[in-house]
Amino acid sequence: MPADELHPEDAAAMREHPTPAGTLRQDISNTIVALFKQRFGRGPTSCRTYLDADLVVLVMAGGYTAGEQTMFEAGRWYEVRRARLAWQDSMEVMFVEAIERLTERTVKAFMSANHQGPDITVELFVLDGDASSGA
């Protein structure tokens, strides 16, 4: 997406960053989806990255496995969500390293959330330091 098509808040928050915000958003989306595919065996079917001065938020749809869907249908949603969160916690180091490399900022906090119907996953990164300083 060209930088002039960014959401106004994305453009304002990232105008000091040396990488065009549209490119940064796409790079973040591609990197996190690739990590899902490599490490989970399946990735989301769509991903949108939102940037704010101190936040990176990825909203992803699709990606539950057939096994997870079967467990949902059997009423075992709690076990699926618990296992998914355990996997996301296990991925924290890789996710944080990717975000820090791409944004050139330190991640202060990382959080995950999952929803079954509709199938949505959210990864949220709180950045430390000043966006204009790159620290």
C-alpha positions as CSV (number, residue, x, y, z in Angstrom):
1,M,0.0,0.0,0.0
2,P,1.5,3.4,-0.9
3,A,2.3,5.7,2.0
4,D,-0.3,8.2,0.8
5,E,-3.0,5.5,1.3
6,L,-2.1,4.9,5.0
7,H,-4.6,5.5,7.7
8,P,-4.1,9.1,8.9
9,E,-3.1,7.8,12.4
10,D,-0.5,5.4,10.9
11,A,1.0,8.1,8.8
12,A,1.2,10.6,11.7
13,A,2.6,8.1,14.1
14,M,5.3,6.9,11.8
15,R,6.3,10.0,9.9
16,E,9.6,10.2,11.8
17,H,10.5,6.6,11.0
18,P,13.2,6.3,8.3
19,T,11.2,3.4,6.6
20,P,8.0,4.5,4.8
21,A,5.1,3.4,7.0
22,G,3.4,1.4,4.3
23,T,6.5,-0.7,3.7
24,L,7.0,-1.1,7.4
25,R,3.5,-2.3,7.9
26,Q,3.8,-4.8,5.1
27,D,7.2,-6.0,6.3
28,I,5.8,-6.6,9.8
29,S,2.7,-8.5,8.5
30,N,4.8,-10.7,6.2
31,T,7.4,-11.5,8.9
32,I,4.9,-12.4,11.6
33,V,2.7,-14.5,9.2
34,A,5.9,-16.3,8.0
35,L,6.8,-17.1,11.6
36,F,3.3,-18.5,12.1
37,K,3.7,-20.7,9.0
38,Q,7.2,-21.9,10.0
39,R,6.5,-22.5,13.7
40,F,2.8,-23.3,13.9
41,G,2.5,-25.2,10.6
42,R,-0.2,-22.9,9.3
43,G,-0.6,-19.2,9.1
44,P,-3.4,-16.7,9.0
45,T,-5.2,-16.1,5.7
46,S,-5.2,-12.3,6.2
47,C,-3.2,-9.9,8.3
48,R,-3.3,-6.2,8.9
49,T,-0.7,-4.3,10.8
50,Y,-1.6,-1.0,12.6
51,L,1.0,1.4,13.8
52,D,0.8,4.0,16.5
53,A,3.6,6.1,18.1
54,D,4.2,3.3,20.7
55,L,2.1,0.4,19.5
56,V,2.3,-2.3,16.8
57,V,-0.9,-4.3,16.5
58,L,-1.4,-7.2,14.1
59,V,-5.0,-8.4,13.5
60,M,-5.0,-11.7,11.7
61,A,-7.9,-13.8,10.5
62,G,-8.0,-17.5,9.6
63,G,-5.4,-20.0,10.7
64,Y,-7.1,-22.4,13.1
65,T,-6.1,-26.0,12.2
66,A,-8.6,-28.7,11.3
67,G,-7.7,-30.3,14.7
68,E,-8.5,-27.1,16.5
69,Q,-11.8,-26.7,14.6
70,T,-12.7,-30.3,15.6
71,M,-12.0,-29.5,19.2
72,F,-14.1,-26.3,19.0
73,E,-17.0,-28.3,17.6
74,A,-16.7,-30.8,20.5
75,G,-16.9,-27.9,23.0
76,R,-13.2,-28.0,23.8
77,W,-12.7,-24.3,23.1
78,Y,-10.9,-23.7,26.4
79,E,-8.2,-26.2,25.6
80,V,-7.7,-24.8,22.1
81,R,-7.3,-21.2,23.4
82,R,-5.0,-22.3,26.2
83,A,-2.8,-24.3,23.8
84,R,-2.8,-21.4,21.3
85,L,-1.8,-18.9,24.1
86,A,1.0,-21.3,25.3
87,W,2.3,-21.4,21.7
88,Q,2.2,-17.6,21.4
89,D,4.0,-17.2,24.7
90,S,6.6,-19.6,23.4
91,M,7.0,-17.5,20.3
92,E,7.5,-14.2,22.3
93,V,11.3,-14.1,21.8
94,M,11.0,-14.6,18.0
95,F,8.1,-12.2,17.6
96,V,9.8,-9.5,19.7
97,E,13.1,-9.9,17.9
98,A,11.3,-9.4,14.6
99,I,9.4,-6.3,15.7
100,E,12.5,-4.7,17.2
101,R,14.6,-5.4,14.0
102,L,11.9,-4.0,11.7
103,T,10.9,-0.9,13.8
104,E,14.4,-0.2,15.2
105,R,12.7,0.2,18.6
106,T,12.7,-1.8,21.8
107,V,9.6,-3.8,22.7
108,K,8.5,-3.1,26.2
109,A,5.6,-5.5,26.3
110,F,4.0,-8.2,24.1
111,M,0.4,-9.6,24.4
112,S,-1.7,-12.0,22.4
113,A,-5.4,-12.7,22.1
114,N,-7.5,-15.2,20.2
115,H,-11.1,-15.4,19.2
116,Q,-12.9,-18.3,17.7
117,G,-16.0,-17.0,15.9
118,P,-14.9,-15.2,13.9
119,D,-11.4,-16.7,13.8
120,I,-9.2,-13.7,14.8
121,T,-5.8,-13.5,16.4
122,V,-4.2,-10.3,17.7
123,E,-0.6,-9.7,18.5
124,L,0.2,-6.4,20.3
125,F,3.6,-4.9,20.9
126,V,4.1,-1.9,23.2
127,L,7.3,0.0,22.1
128,D,9.7,1.7,24.4
129,G,11.5,4.9,23.6
130,D,10.6,7.8,21.3
131,A,9.5,7.0,17.7
132,S,11.5,10.0,16.4
133,S,14.7,8.8,18.0
134,G,14.6,5.2,16.8
135,A,15.4,4.1,20.4
